[in-house]
Amino acid sequence: MSQQQPSLSPASSPLKSNDLQALRHTTEHVLTFAMQRLYGQERIIMAMGPATEEGFYFDFDTPEEFAVNADMFKKIEKEMKKIISEDLQLKQLQLPLTLLRQVFADNEYKLDWLQEIEKEDEVASLYLMGTAEQIAHDEQLLKTAKTKFDPDQLESFVD
């Protein structure tokens, strides 16, 4: 199994830091959803994808030899733009950890993350966007169109 990390170049933004973190985190979810739409949820196994000081990244795993390359960027960027234009609502559900463990029972990365959330005594939320499910404990924007993100800024995929 291989892990890839798409990352976003920093963009100048007048947003406050909390708003910028929410934008980056939400945009990571858009990237995740785009990857899963294009290549399938069976092929793109969500790992981690937090917002960072520089932008965000999305780690994923695959059950097969699968490598993202520069030629795939345009297709991914196009799908991200499509998702953003769909103006999908993000729905936040705060659920008990036992239920979240059932939702992500087949994802060792999400189960590890839930264990860390429990150790830190933090609250985990399940965010629904279209048909995608993500665990998060940071703030998110309420709709994909609010990301005001230009996917042409995707920077790199790192092995």
N, C-alpha and C positions, 0 to 999 in steps of 0.2 A: 504494500500500500504506500502511496506517496502523498505528501501534503504540499499544497501550493498556497501562496499568499498573495492575492491581488492586493495592491495598496493604492491609495489615493494621494496624489501630490497635494501639498498644502495649498489652499486657496485663500486669498485675502478676503476677509469677511468682516462686516461691521457688527456681526452678531456678538452678543455677550458670550462669555466662555461656556456657561451652562447651555445656552441655545446652540452654540457651535458643537458642543459635545453631543447634544440630542440630534442635530443634523447629521453629524458623522456616524453616529450609531444607527440611525434610521437608514442612512445610505448604505451601510454595511448590510442591513437586512434586504435592501433592494438588490444589492449585488448577489447575495445568497439566493434570493428568489429567482433572479435571472439565470444563475448557473443551474439551479434545479429545473427550471422550465426548459432550458436548452438541452441539458444533458441527463436529466432524470434524477429523481430523489434516490433511486437505487445506486446511482453512480456518484452522486455528489453527497457525501455524508458530512453533515455539519459538524464542525469541531468548535472552534472559538473565533470570534470576530469582533473584538472591541474597538471602540473609538480610541484614538491615541492623540498625542500632542500634534503630530504631523498630519493626521487624517484618520485612517482606519485600515484594518486588514481583515481578511477572512481566511482562516485555516479550514481546509477540508481534507477529507480522506476519500479514497476510492477502493473498491474491492478488486480492482484490476489495474493494469498498467495504463495510466491515463495522464497525459501531460498537457497543460494549457500552454499554448505558444502565442507569439505576437500576432499571428494570422487570425487567431480566435478573438482578439481584443475587439475588433469592429463589431462582430456579431454579439458579443457580450454587452458592449456599450449600447448597441441598438436595442437590445432587449431591456436594458436598464431604462433607457429613454421611454420605451413603450410602457413599462410598469409605472414610471413616474407620471406619464400622461394619463394613465388609467385612474389616477387620483384615488388609489385604494386607501380605504380607511384602515388604520391600525387599531385593533381592539385589544385592550389590556385586560387580562384576567389574572387576579391573584388567587392562586390555587394552593392547596396544601401540598407540601413536598411529596407526600405519599402518592398523590394523584399525578403530579408532574413526573415522578419516577415511572409510573405506568405509561404515560404519554410517550416518554423517551426510553422505554425499556430496551429498545434495540440499538441505542446510541451510547456507546461507552463514554464518549467525550461529554455529552450532556449529563450523564449520570455522575461523572467525576465533578462536573461543575456544580451540580446540585449538592453534592457532598460538601464542597467548599463553601457554598452559600449557607448550608446548615451549620458548619463549624464556626463561621463568622456571625452566626445568628442574624443573617440578613433576610430580607423578604425577596422572594423570587416571583417574577411575573411571567405569564405566558402571553406573548404577543401574537395575534393572528393577523395576517395580511394576505388577502386572497385565499389561496389554499396552503400558504406557508405557516409554519409554527416555529417560533423561536423563544428561547428562554432569555430573559434579560433582567438585570436589576438596576439598570440606569434608565434615565428618562428617554423617551422616544417622542418624535413628532407624531401628530395625530393622523396625517395623511401623506401619502407618498409625494403628491405634487408640491408639498411645502418644502421638500428637500432643496429645491432650486439648485440642483446639482447638475453639472455638465459632465456626463459620463466620459466624455472625451479626455477627461483628466486622469483616467486610470493609468497608473504609472508602470507597474511591473508585476510579474509573477515570479516568485522565488521558490526554488525547490527546497 
